[in-house]
Amino acid sequence: MPAGTARSSGPAPVTAPSGGPAPATGTVPVRPEEPPSAVGERVDVAIRSLSGTWEIRGGGSYFEFEVTWSNATDRRYDEIVPVVRVLPFDYPAAVARLGATAKGTLDRKDIDEWREVKPDQKGVDSGPQQGAFALDPGESRAVRYRLTLGADSMSGRLPIQADAYVGRGAKAVSVGGTQARMNVTTGQPVRFTATKATDMTVGRIPSELRVELANLDATGNHTVSPEVRVTDPLGRNTTHGLVPGDLSAEVLVDGEWRRVSGALDADGQVRLDTAGLSRVLGPGETAVYPFRFNLPKGWSAGSGLEFTVGGTADGGSLPTQKARPRITWMADDTPKATS
């Protein structure tokens, strides 16, 4: 797709944490009420906050909550398998298609020890189940959990699902469950992703990678731009290191490859001039930037390249990612010796 072209993403898989519409940037999110007790069929399940307000900030302290399973029947359950998981964000349809998920860890307290559990677990496998317990008629079991989110998690409403399962593997069935929702705030409404760098044949076949910036804000527009820095990580101590004149960099814009100039920054890396690639994204839109890079025949220096790719959103920096292409030469393109 042409660079910077805004598009609405098609259906995408979802992965973790979520809730209702994402709060508008710069506003105080509506705080969800304390969730009611679960609607249980045979085992009642309830979720209670141990951290006060149902709100968590990515990159901040953890959110602690308690799940209680209560046997409301007149029969004994020899093994209840508790499954607590984080669902995809509750975004409006235009944004939900981007498949935004929360990034972090979920821990369960077993006696005096915290154990990490899968935050996106969808059922019960056939192996031994950590944390399983029996429930006599009228008996309840309360278990504490804590959720920690990374600073790169998106903002929005995040559902927590708690279920009681009996049986294992394909025979496992839920006998009760409930959900609670919390507000996730990070101040970062734009998601950055980048592909791996493809192989390069020096002077002949360029290395390619793609940067995507997606607006996950359900209510506001955001201005985005990619950022790319290139260095020769093996050649900094050689007489001939990577300089802007060595690097051929292009970006695909409106179906045409356009040259992108670069200059050395304070760290000795070649920083591409991407100011002309900024775009304004509406809710649910994605800007796609395909780049390709090559070096002149005979180039050697440290015989390696490293790309540091990232982006900006409304002038603020997004997380970065490093990529190193595998570099080869044709037999008749003898690398020049370093002096």
Residue pairs with C-beta under 8 A, 6 or more apart in sequence:
1 7
1 288
1 290
2 252
2 253
2 254
2 255
2 288
3 251
3 252
3 253
3 254
3 277
3 287
3 288
3 289
3 290
4 253
4 277
4 278
4 279
4 287
4 288
4 289
5 254
5 287
5 288
6 279
6 280
6 281
6 282
6 285
6 286
6 287
7 285
7 286
7 288
8 94
8 97
8 284
8 285
8 286
9 97
9 98
9 99
9 214
9 284
9 286
10 97
11 97
12 97
12 98
12 99
13 99
14 87
14 88
14 96
14 99
14 100
14 101
15 88
15 99
15 101
15 120
16 85
16 86
16 87
16 88
16 101
16 102
16 103
16 104
16 119
16 120
17 86
17 87
17 88
17 89
17 101
17 102
17 104
17 119
17 147
17 149
17 153
17 158
17 159
17 160
17 184
18 86
18 87
18 88
18 89
18 90
18 91
18 100
18 101
18 102
18 156
18 157
18 158
18 159
19 32
19 89
19 90
19 156
19 157
19 158
19 159
19 181
19 182
19 183
19 184
20 32
20 90
20 157
20 181
21 90
21 91
21 92
21 156
21 157
21 218
21 219
22 89
22 91
22 95
22 154
22 155
22 156
22 157
22 189
22 216
22 217
22 218
22 219
23 29
23 30
23 155
23 156
23 157
23 183
23 185
24 217
24 218
24 219
24 220
25 155
25 187
25 189
25 217
25 219
25 220
25 222
29 55
29 155
29 157
29 183
29 185
30 183
31 53
31 54
31 55
31 183
32 54
32 157
32 180
32 181
32 182
32 183
34 48
34 49
34 54
35 46
35 47
35 54
35 178
35 179
35 180
35 181
37 44
37 46
37 178
38 44
38 45
38 46
38 47
38 162
38 176
38 177
38 178
39 178
40 70
40 72
40 164
40 175
40 176
40 177
40 178
41 175
41 176
42 71
42 72
42 73
42 175
42 176
43 69
43 70
43 71
43 72
43 73
43 77
43 80
43 135
43 164
43 175
43 176
44 69
44 70
44 72
44 176
45 67
45 68
45 69
45 70
45 162
45 163
45 164
45 176
45 177
45 178
46 67
46 68
46 70
46 178
47 65
47 66
47 67
47 160
47 162
47 178
47 179
47 180
48 65
48 66
48 67
48 68
49 63
49 64
49 65
49 180
50 64
50 65
50 66
50 144
51 62
51 63
51 64
51 65
54 180
54 181
54 182
54 183
55 63
55 182
55 183
55 184
55 185
56 62
56 63
56 147
56 149
56 158
56 182
56 183
56 184
56 185
57 149
57 184
57 185
57 186
58 102
58 103
58 104
58 149
58 150
58 151
58 152
58 153
58 154
58 155
58 184
58 185
58 186
58 188
59 149
59 150
59 151
59 152
59 153
59 186
60 149
61 148
62 107
62 146
62 147
62 148
63 146
63 147
63 148
63 182
64 144
64 145
64 146
64 147
65 144
65 145
65 146
65 147
65 160
65 180
66 142
66 143
66 144
66 145
67 82
67 84
67 142
67 143
67 145
67 162
68 140
68 141
68 142
68 143
69 80
69 82
69 135
69 140
69 141
69 142
69 143
69 164
69 176
70 135
70 138
70 139
70 140
71 77
71 135
71 136
71 137
71 138
71 139
71 140
72 138
73 137
74 137
75 137
76 134
76 135
76 136
76 137
77 134
77 135
77 166
77 175
78 134
79 129
79 132
79 133
79 134
79 166
80 132
80 133
80 134
80 135
80 141
80 164
80 165
80 166
80 175
81 124
81 129
81 131
81 132
81 164
81 165
81 166
81 168
81 172
82 131
82 132
82 133
82 143
82 162
82 163
82 164
82 165
83 121
83 123
83 124
83 161
83 162
83 163
83 164
83 165
84 106
84 108
84 117
84 145
84 160
84 161
84 162
84 163
85 106
85 118
85 119
85 120
85 121
85 122
85 160
85 161
86 101
86 102
86 106
86 119
86 120
86 147
86 158
86 159
86 160
86 161
87 158
87 159
87 160
87 161
87 179
88 96
88 99
88 100
88 101
89 96
89 100
89 101
89 102
89 154
89 156
89 157
89 158
89 184
89 216
90 96
90 156
90 157
90 158
90 159
90 181
91 98
91 100
91 156
91 216
91 218
92 218
92 283
92 284
94 218
94 283
94 284
95 215
95 216
95 217
95 218
95 283
95 284
97 284
98 191
98 214
98 216
98 284
98 286
100 154
100 156
100 191
100 216
101 120
102 119
102 149
102 153
102 154
102 158
102 184
103 149
103 150
103 152
103 153
104 119
104 147
104 148
104 149
104 150
104 153
105 116
105 119
105 147
105 148
106 116
106 117
106 118
106 119
106 145
106 146
106 147
106 148
107 114
107 115
107 116
107 117
107 145
107 146
107 147
107 148
108 114
108 115
108 117
108 131
108 143
108 144
108 145
109 115
109 143
109 144
109 145
109 146
110 130
110 131
114 146
115 130
115 131
117 130
117 131
117 145
119 147
123 165
123 172
124 165
124 167
124 168
124 169
124 172
125 168
125 169
126 168
126 169
127 168
129 168
131 143
133 141
135 141
147 160
149 184
149 186
151 186
151 188
152 186
152 188
152 319
153 184
153 186
154 184
154 186
154 188
154 189
154 191
154 216
155 184
155 185
155 186
155 187
155 188
155 189
155 216
155 217
156 183
156 184
156 216
156 218
157 181
157 182
157 183
157 184
158 181
158 182
158 183
158 184
159 179
159 180
159 181
160 179
160 180
160 181
160 182
161 177
161 178
161 179
162 177
162 178
162 179
162 180
163 174
163 176
163 177
164 174
164 175
164 176
164 177
165 172
165 173
165 174
165 175
166 172
166 173
166 175
167 173
188 313
188 316
188 318
189 215
189 216
189 217
189 220
189 222
189 313
190 213
190 214
190 215
190 216
190 217
190 222
190 224
190 281
190 311
190 313
190 318
191 213
191 214
191 216
192 211
192 212
192 213
192 310
192 311
192 318
192 319
192 321
193 211
193 212
193 214
194 209
194 210
194 211
194 212
194 309
194 321
194 323
195 209
195 210
196 209
196 323
197 207
197 208
197 209
197 293
197 307
197 323
197 324
197 325
198 207
198 208
198 209
198 325
199 205
199 207
199 325
199 326
199 327
199 328
200 206
200 207
200 293
200 294
200 295
200 305
200 325
200 326
200 327
200 328
201 327
201 328
201 329
201 330
202 294
202 295
202 296
202 297
202 298
202 299
202 327
202 328
202 329
202 330
202 333
202 335
203 294
203 295
203 296
203 297
203 298
203 299
203 329
203 330
203 333
204 294
204 297
204 330
204 333
205 294
206 248
206 250
206 292
206 293
206 294
207 292
207 293
207 294
207 305
207 325
207 327
208 290
208 291
208 292
208 293
209 290
209 291
209 307
209 309
209 323
210 288
210 289
210 290
210 291
211 226
211 228
211 288
211 289
211 291
211 309
211 311
212 286
212 287
212 288
212 289
213 224
213 225
213 226
213 279
213 281
213 286
213 287
213 289
213 311
213 313
213 318
214 281
214 285
214 286
214 287
215 221
215 222
215 224
215 281
215 282
215 283
215 284
215 285
215 286
216 284
217 283
218 283
218 284
219 283
220 283
221 280
221 281
221 282
221 283
222 280
222 281
222 313
222 314
223 278
223 279
223 280
223 281
223 313
223 314
223 315
224 278
224 279
224 280
224 281
224 287
224 311
224 312
224 313
225 274
225 275
225 277
225 278
225 279
225 311
225 312
226 274
226 277
226 287
226 289
226 291
226 309
226 310
226 311
227 271
227 272
227 274
227 309
227 310
227 311
227 312
227 317
227 320
228 249
228 260
228 271
228 272
228 274
228 291
228 307
228 308
228 309
229 265
229 269
229 270
229 271
229 272
229 307
229 308
229 309
230 242
230 247
230 249
230 262
230 269
230 270
230 272
230 293
230 305
230 306
230 307
230 308
231 242
231 267
231 268
231 269
231 270
231 305
231 306
231 308
232 241
232 242
232 301
232 302
232 304
232 305
232 306
233 302
233 304
233 305
233 306
233 324
234 301
234 302
234 303
234 304
235 241
235 242
235 301
235 302
235 303
235 304
235 338
236 268
236 302
238 301
238 302
238 338
239 338
239 339
240 300
240 301
240 338
240 339
241 268
241 301
241 302
242 270
242 301
242 305
243 264
243 270
244 261
244 262
244 263
244 264
244 270
246 295
246 296
246 299
246 301
247 262
247 270
247 293
247 294
247 295
248 259
248 293
248 294
248 295
248 296
249 259
249 260
249 261
249 262
249 272
249 291
249 292
249 293
250 257
250 258
250 259
250 260
250 291
250 292
250 293
251 257
251 258
251 260
251 274
251 277
251 289
251 290
251 291
252 258
252 289
252 290
252 291
252 292
253 277
257 292
260 272
260 273
260 274
260 291
261 272
261 273
262 270
262 271
262 272
262 273
263 270
263 271
263 273
264 270
264 271
265 271
269 308
277 289
279 287
281 287
293 305
293 307
293 325
295 305
297 333
298 333
298 334
298 335
298 336
299 335
299 336
300 335
300 336
300 337
300 338
301 338
303 327
303 335
304 324
304 327
305 324
305 325
305 327
306 322
306 323
306 324
307 322
307 323
307 324
307 325
308 320
308 321
308 322
309 320
309 321
309 322
309 323
310 317
310 318
310 319
310 320
310 321
311 317
311 318
312 318
329 335
